[in-house]
């Protein structure tokens, strides 16, 4: 998937990944895509759930089982 910015939240635990994601999306222009990278499985579920309370659009979650990394994609909506 194409994206405009990457937010690396590896090594961080909830709620920090969701807070950083909200902050980063707040700096972006409408229509831009943010890729959030996490190595903390609960964040792969809690970040989309927390961001569902905002206008930003979840585009998908991809898992790399070999690396135990999750990529979460959001579209910035203002």
C-alpha positions as CSV (number, residue, x, y, z in Angstrom):
1,X,0.0,0.0,0.0
2,X,1.3,3.5,-0.8
3,X,1.6,5.9,2.1
4,X,2.8,9.4,2.8
5,X,4.4,9.0,6.3
6,X,5.5,6.3,8.6
7,X,5.2,6.2,12.4
8,X,7.4,3.7,14.2
9,X,5.9,2.7,17.5
10,X,8.0,-0.4,18.0
11,X,8.9,-1.0,21.6
12,X,6.0,1.1,22.9
13,X,3.0,-0.3,24.7
14,X,-0.6,1.0,25.0
15,X,-1.9,3.6,25.1
16,X,1.3,5.3,23.6
17,X,1.0,4.0,20.0
18,X,-2.6,5.3,19.8
19,X,-1.7,8.7,21.3
20,X,1.2,9.1,18.9
21,X,-0.9,8.0,15.9
22,X,-3.6,10.6,16.8
23,X,-0.9,13.3,17.1
24,X,0.8,12.4,13.8
25,X,-2.5,12.3,11.9
26,X,-3.3,15.8,13.3
27,X,-0.2,17.1,11.5
28,X,-1.1,15.6,8.2
29,X,-3.2,16.9,5.3
30,X,-6.6,15.4,4.4
31,X,-6.2,12.4,2.1
32,X,-2.7,11.6,3.2
33,X,-1.9,8.0,4.3
34,X,-0.1,7.1,7.5
35,X,1.6,3.7,8.1
36,X,1.9,2.9,11.8
37,X,4.4,0.1,12.6
38,X,4.2,-1.8,15.9
39,X,5.7,-4.9,17.4
40,X,3.2,-5.0,20.2
41,X,0.2,-7.3,19.2
42,X,-2.4,-5.6,21.5
43,X,-1.6,-2.3,19.8
44,X,-2.6,-3.8,16.4
45,X,-6.1,-4.1,17.9
46,X,-6.3,-1.1,20.3
47,X,-4.9,1.6,17.9
48,X,-7.7,0.9,15.3
49,X,-10.3,0.8,18.1
50,X,-9.1,4.0,19.6
51,X,-8.9,5.8,16.3
52,X,-12.4,4.6,15.4
53,X,-13.6,7.4,17.7
54,X,-12.0,10.0,15.3
55,X,-12.8,10.9,11.8
56,X,-9.7,9.2,10.4
57,X,-10.3,6.2,8.2
58,X,-8.7,2.8,8.9
59,X,-7.5,1.3,5.6
60,X,-6.2,-2.0,6.9
61,X,-3.9,-3.9,9.2
62,X,-1.2,-6.1,7.8
63,X,0.8,-8.7,9.8
64,X,4.3,-9.9,9.1
65,X,4.3,-13.2,11.1
66,X,8.0,-13.8,10.6
67,X,9.0,-10.5,12.0
68,X,6.1,-10.2,14.5
69,X,5.4,-6.7,13.2
70,X,2.0,-5.2,12.4
71,X,1.4,-2.3,9.9
72,X,-1.7,-0.2,10.4
73,X,-2.8,2.2,7.7
74,X,-4.9,5.3,8.2
75,X,-6.2,8.0,5.9
76,X,-6.1,11.4,7.4
77,X,-9.6,13.0,7.5
78,X,-10.1,16.5,8.9
